[in-house]
Structure formats: C-alpha cells, structure tokens
C-alpha cells in the first residue's frame, strides 16, 4: 500500500490556493505539518538529458512533474520529415531531437522546438554520409537513445559522424548559435568518437578507431579534449580498452567476457575516479555464466546475470563491492526498473491499470489478439526506493480521473 505524504507537493502551486469559500482556520488549532516540497535543481551538467526541472520526455510523451500527468507530445514537423525512434533532450527552454527524411537518399536532421510549442526549427541537416551522434545519455536504464547535445553558454553543441570512400571517417563538434541562427563546425574530435557517459558535468568520449589513446573529457565551452584516463597505466588500461564501458557519477565499470579470460569466466570491475580504487563487483562465480553491466544509480551498479533461459538482476555497491539488499522490487524479487533520475527522485516503471490490445502470430501461423498490461511510469524518492518502500506516485494520463 502506497503512502501519499508528498502527493500534494507535485501539484501546481495554484491548487494549494483553490479553497475559495473554505472555512477560516481555527486560531487555537494546532498548525498542520507542512507537506515537504519536491526540490528539483536545475542541471549543472553540460550534457542535456531527457529531463528538466518540470518534465520527463520520451519520443511521444511528456510527463509533467507539477501535475503528475502524462500527455502526447507530437510537434508539427516540417514537410517531408518524420520523428526517429530516438527521444528528445531538454535544456529547460526547448527540446532537441533527431528527424529523418525518408527517400532514396534518406537523411537525418537535428530539430528544435520551444517547450511552450511552436514551429520546429531545423538546426542541421546531414549530408549523404553524415549522421547526428546519439547515445544513452541518461544511462542504459533508458529505452531511447538521444542526441548528444552539450551546453556551451548560449550555444548548443552536438556531434556529427562522417564517413565515405573519398573522405576518411571523422567525428566533428558543431555549435548552433541562437543569436545568429547559424550552425558551424568547431573542431574535428577524432576518427569515430563515441559518448560513454559524463564526469564532473562533462561528456566522456573515446575514439573507437584509437581506443588506446584513452578516455577524454570534452569541454563544450572551449572545445578542448583532456585525458581522463590513459591506457599507459597497466592497472587501469582495461577501463580504457574494454568493449563495454559504463561511466556514471565518479565510477567507470567494465565487463570482461569469458573469451578474454583463461578460466572462461566473466567479470565486472569498477574504478573509482576519486580514490583510484579498483574492485571486482561481479563474476561468473555469482551463479551465472554471463554477467553484464547495466547501469549505475547513486553509486550502485545494476548487474544482469544470465545462463540459458535463466537470468537475474541485482545491485552491487560500487564503493564496497557488497550486494545491495532491500531495494524496491516486484513480486518476483526483481528490482523495479529505473529509467532516469531527477533531483532526489527516480522515474521507475510500474504496473498500471491501462491495457492495450496486441496482435501476434501463434505456432499455427494464425493472428491472435490479446490484451497486455501497459507499463506505467512513476516518481519515487530515492530513499524510499532503496528502503523498499512502495511510496510512489503514478503519472495519470490527462483526462483520467485521479483517485
């Protein structure tokens, strides 16, 4: 049963004043305990995310944190363009997203629309052998990759990957200037640069063609790349050369597959960038042949173990290497899925009362209609999630009656 001690905190401030005509309070009565307000700080990172201080956005839905309602988000696109499968990012003033123009010479473009609505502006349209850089900027818990947008004062920077027979592969940093309305290349970053996370508010990149060069932090203000981690250090080189990296907060996690190890076991290691400590957080000795890094939330790594048809998810404390117990889980004991974080809250997937009809083909090749539960999205305080308290509030679709 969910406690609702902070539900009013997400309502619009005007709702608190909606008691016109109500009785005057009794001066002798004890004053009620004020409802704690949700504190959402404006992001300080250069990297734009799926959330701002007001909302969380997917490809076609806006989740309003003030009203705790969800509604369709479908801007009117310029003629010939379609939305891609990626979601948008927000800078608190506008949304940025990738568009595609189908056809023989299909091309991608970067679009922008103000939060209050209006005309979609095309900031950059890719050439024949170009692509806007996208990544899981909110972490692997997200279902949508998103364009890599970086704050640079009033400018907004993004990555463009180029390839072709006549031109060597390259990744460029571009900047859009709202004052002049122009979009210009800033500098060439490397051959094939990928986004792996962020540290101290700056994007962390690695060139896939030259991984031995190390991990770099990009300062979008200056365009400068500084070495975050070098492959010259034997103890930490695995975190530079590893095929699957996860960089969140002050931790870098990497998994080594069984083919890389003489004993045929998989392992997950974690490097604390602040202390330099390296720990093994998971391995095939935990009961599963395959172990994979999933995501990091407040210093806790989500790990997936699997073997055959069996699989399990669990969390490990990056600082201690101990398994985390007591977090919010479903009936099967699987930790509730975290999509993103905003301030001191998580956005999690939960069961909802909405059902949708799904068409599938049975073993006889016959079409079958069935009803499946449509997952809902909820907001929960971080402390409640890790304490296992189901004190969350589900977003309601606009028009639905809120009990």
N, C-alpha and C positions, 0 to 999 in steps of 0.2 A: 504494500500500500504506500502510495507516494505522499510525502509530506509536502505542503504547499506554503511554507513560511515565507517564500520570496516571490510568489507569483505576481503580486502587485508591483513588484519592483521593475518588471519589464513592460508594464502598461505605460501608455503615453502620460506625461505629467498632467495633461488636462483632465484625464479620467479621475485623478485624485481630487479635482475640484468640481466633480459632476454632481455633487449632492445639493443642488439648488432646492430650497424649501425644506431642508432637513432640520431636525430639532437642534436647538442650541445645546452645546455640551454642558454637562453639569459641572460647575466650577469646583465642587467638592470631590468629584470623582477622580480616581487615580488615572493619570495620563497613560494611554496605551503605549506599549513598546513600539518605537518606530520600525517600519519594515526596512531591512537593510537594502540599500540601493546597489544595483549591479555596477561595478566600476569597470568601464571599458576604456583603456588607454589607447590613444591614437598610436599606431605602429611607428617605431623609430627606424625600422629597417629600410635599407634602400630597395629591397626586394618587395614587389607588390604581391598580395595574396588574394585568396578567394573571399576574404572578409574585410570589413572596415568596422568602425565603431557602431554602425547601425544595422548591418545586414551581412548575410552569407549568400553567395551566389553560385548556382550551378548553370549548366548550359541553357536551361529554360525556366528556372525558378528562382525567385528572390524570397529569402526567409528573413522577415523583419523582426529584429530583436526587441523593438519597442512594443509592438502589438502582439508578438509571438504568433504571427500569421504567415502563411506562405501564399504566394500568388505567381501566376505565369509571368515570365519576363521574356517578351518577344518583340524586340525593336523592329521597326520597319526598315528593311535593308535596301540598299541601292539596287537598282535593276540589274539582274544577272548574277547577284551574289547569294550565297547560302551560308548558313552557320555550319561550322565544322563540329566534330564531336568534342572539341576541347571546351573547357569552361572559361569564363571571363575572370579578370583580376580587377581590383578596385584601388584607387588612390584616395578615396573619400570624396572625390568630386565627379569622377567619371569611371566608366567601365571600359576595359580594353579587351579585345577578343580577336580570334583568327577567323577570317572568312575565306570562302573558296568560290571560284568562278568556274563551274563545270564546262566542259567542252573538249575539243581536240587538244587544245593547249591549256589544259586546266592549270590555274594559278591560284596562289594564296595571297591574302592581303591582311594587313593589320587595321582593325576598325576601332573607333572610339565613339561613345555616346554619353552625354551628361547623365548623372544619376536621376535628375528630375525629368528625363526624357528629352526627346528632340530628334534632330536629324543625325544619322550615323555618318561620321566623317571617316574617309579612308586616309590613313596616315602614310601607308606604304603599300605598294603593290609589287609582289615579287616578279622577277623576270622568269624566263623559261627554266633556268637551272638554279633557282633560289628557293629558300624555304625559311619561314619565320621560326626561330628557336622556341621550342616548347619543352616543358618538363613537369614533374610532380612538385611544383613549387611549395605546396602545403605539406609535402611528405607523401609516403607511399600509402597512407591511410585514405587518401583521396581517390575517387573513381575517375577523375578527369585530369588529364594533363592541361596545362595552361600556358599562355605565352609568358616568356621571361621578360618582365617589364621592371625597370630599375629607376628609382628616383635620382635625379641629378639637378637639384634646385627645382626650378620650374619646368625643366626639361624632363622628358621621359625617354629612357634608353631601352633598346632591345637588340637581340642578336639575329643576324641573318647568315644562314649557311649557304655557301655557293659550291657548285661542282660542275664538271663538264670536261669534254675532251680537249678543248683549246685552252682552258684555264685550270690551274691546279686548285684542289679543294681548299677552301678557306672559310673562316668564320669572322664576320665583321660586327663591330659595335656601331649601331646607328643611334642618332638622337633626334627626337622631334621637339621643335621649339614652338610652344603655343603663341609666343609673341609675334613671331614672323610667319608661323604656319608652315615652315619648311622642315624637311627631314633630310639630314645629311649624314654621311659616314664619318665616324670619329676616328677609328683605327682598326687595323687588322689584328685580331686576337690570336690566331693560330690556324692550323690546318682543319681540324674538326673538333671544335671545342664544345664540351657538354657541361651542363649545370648539374652539380651533385648535392647542392644544399647551400646553407649560408652559415657564416660565423661572424659574430660581432656586428651583425647588421649588413654584411656584405656578401655578395654571391661568391661561392666557391666553385671554381671551374677546373677542368682537366682536358688537355688535348688528347683525344683518343689515338691520334697518329703518333704522338710522342709522350706516352704516359710516364716514361722515365724522367721527364722534365719536372714532374711533381704536381702538387695541387696549388692553385693560385687563388688569391682573393682579388676580386675586381672592385676598384673604387670608381663608381659611376660618375662621381663628381669630376675626377681628373682623367679617367680612362686608364689609370696606371694599374698594372698587374704586379702583385708582390707574392713571393713564395710563402705559402702557408706551411707546406710540408715537403721536404725533399726526399728523393729516393736514395740519396747518398748515405743516409742513416740506415744501417742494416736492420736495426731493431724495429724501425717504423716503415721500412720500404714496402711491406705488404699492404699498408694502408694507402699507398700511392699507386701500386701496380695491381691491386685487387680488382677483379672483374665487376664486383657488385659492392658499391660503396653506399653508405648512408651517413650523411653529415647533418646533424641537428644539434642545436644548443652548443655545448663545448665538447661534444663527443663525435668521434669517427668510428663507425662499425663496419667490419668487412667479414665476408664469409669465404672460407676456402673449401672448394668442392673436393669430393673424395678422390678424383683423378689426380689432384695435386699432391696428395699425401701418401707416403709409402704404406701406411697402415690401412688405407682405404676408408678412413673416417673423415667426416666433415666437421669443421669447427667454425665458431664465430668469435672474433676478437674485437675488443673495444679499446680505443686510445682516448684518454682524457687530455685534451689540448691544454688545459690549465695546469695540470700536475705532471703530465708526461707519463702517467701510469698506464700500463698495458695489461689488460685482463682477458682471460678466456671466459666468455659468458655462456656458451652452449657448445655441445658437440654431439656426435652420434651416440655417445655413451648415455645420453639422456633418454634413450629408448626408441629413437627413430634414426633411420639410415641417413635421411636428408634433413638438414637444418638450414633455414633461410632467415635472413634479417628482414623485418617487416617495416617497423617504424619506431621512432623514439618520442616519448611524451614525458616531459619533466624528468629527464634522467632515467627513464625506464624503457628498455628495449623490448619490443614485441617480436617474438620468435615464432616461426612456424616449423614444426617437425612433421615429417611425413614418411610413410613407407607403405607401398602398395596402396590399398584403399583407406588406410588409417592415417589420420592426421590430428594434430593438436596445436593450439595456440597458447602461449604463456608469456609472461613478462619477467624480465631479469633486471635488477637494479644495476645500472652501469657503474656506479661507484663502489659497490660491494661484491658484485657477482652473484648475489643471492636471488633466488626466485621470489617474485612478489606474490603475496597471498592476500586474499580478502577484497580484491577489487570487484567492481560491479560485473556480474556475469549472468548469462541466460540460464535456462533450466538445465542445459546440458553441461554447465560449468565453463563454457567458452566466454572469455572476456568480451564485454559489449564493445562493438567496433567504434573507434574514434575516427572521425573524418578530419576534423580541424579543431583548432583552439582559438578562442577569442578572449583576451583578458584572462581572468581567473576561471574560465568556463571551457568545457568541451562541447563539441557538437557530436552526438552519437546516434547511431542507427538503432531504432527500437521497433517493436511490433506496433502496428497501427490498426485502426478499425476500417481502413479503406481496402477494398478488394478490387482486383482488376481481372478481366477475362483474358486468358492466354490461349493461343492456338498452337497445338503441337501435333506431331505425327507419331502414331503408335507403331508397334512392331509389324503390324499388318499393312503399314503404309496408309492408314486412314487418318483423316484430320479429326482431331478431338479438341473440344473446347473445355477448359477447366478454369476454376477461379483460384487465384493465388493471392496471398496477402501482400499488400503493397507496403514496403518498409516505410516507417515514418522517421522523422528527424526530430531530435530533442536536444534541449540545452540543460546541462548539469554542471554544478560547481565541481571543480577538480577534487576538493577534499571529500565530497560525497562519493565521487566515482571510486577513489582509491580506498574509501572506507566501506564500499559495497552497499551504500545506501541508495535505493532507487528513488531518490528525490529529484526527479527531472520533470520538465515541462515540455510537452509535445507541441510542436507547431501545428496550428489548425489552418486548414485552407480557408481563404476568405469566403465568407458566406456560410461556413459551417457554424453551428451553434456550439459555443464553448460552455461546457457544464460548470 
